[in-house]
Amino acid sequence: MKKIWKSYLHTSLIIKITAALILGSIVGIVFGSQAETLAPLGDLLIRLLKFLIIPLVLFTLIVGVNQTKPGNLGRMGGKVFLYYVVSSAFAIVIGITVASIFQPGTGMTLGNSEAVEVPDNPGAASVLLNIVPENIVTAFTELNLLGIIFTAFAFGIAISSLRSSTNYGELGESVYQVISGLNEATLAIMNVILQYVPIGIFAIVANTVGSQGLNTLLELGNVVAVLYTALLVHLGIYVVFLLAAKVSPGSFFSQARTPMLTAFVTQSSSGTLPLTLHAAKNLGLSRSLYGFSLPLGATINMDGAAIRIAVSAVFAANIAGDPLSITDMVQVVLIGTLASIGTAGVPGAGIIMIATVFAQLNLPLEAVGLLTAIDALVGMGCTALNVTGDLVGTSVIDKTDEKKAKTTIDG
């Protein structure tokens, strides 16, 4: 038994995760709905990852803020936000283009039973207000990532000011060392949790495949195929971004594949955040950058959701017998970009954004009922792309900032 455990520990994480995906799929197909008995093992993985989100984001960002100048933070923040907006708009355009070529939903009609209860959209104003939490405790208990980022920034800057002051320099340094130590302790816990990731992934895949079955995939296979085609096209765009920034795609994906696969299985950008931060650390990216960009990206950068919105809009228009016009497509790009930026990084939130866009374009909301049937299937690919986009943007911005710093030194 000891030998098996040692062998497991020394096996590459990506090999263990790949084996978990294959075994989970087999178990799900063979046992069907009975695979639901494995659900608690999957739930445990989600809980372990969420358990680390607050300390990772808080300590990483505070330490990161203390390793750079305030001016650099402002410059990087502007680049990060611009990248996320442009990338989301790009994703919508790709989604519409691919969907317009393959025309999913043509020939289909809405059944009388198709209906869905869609939660209210919180709106852009609510998202903006959530940046500043009513109190720190609420931000943490409700896992409000924007509020936690704001809190970390506020305390990070305050500690940095203490460290540079004459009267409180020693005190500020002591506080910083404690935070830095807690950050390292959190990373040590992360390394232990990584050993459980393949087991949790096996359970989630078995449960998902068992409950979804192959019938749903076959019935709406056209929509799923079109959406995954668009996701792959956008993944190709990421490779172009990496090459343009002179980042090796091989090196990037060797580290990014673990959070990508975990996001694919868990369907949660925020839940995968500990693994995404771990990958950024292994890629050697600036802590002050990824400590800010990745938590923010898990909240507002949803390229996968943007593609899903576009493909869903074309699908709904086709089954309604009224294909989208050029004007409609422009509206989808504008509304979809804003909607995807406000999508929370949790399973099922994409349905809210799709319903929001449908309401604005007078598309049949009954089509949302059809799309909920494949929510898990498409959510997997979309979430994986969301997480990849966060890491790609952070890697590209890190490289451009590296060049700027080098130019400043040379100059």
Order of alpha helices (4+ residues) and beta strands (2+ residues): alpha-alpha-alpha-alpha-alpha-alpha-alpha-alpha-alpha-alpha-alpha-alpha-alpha-alpha-alpha-alpha-alpha-alpha-alpha
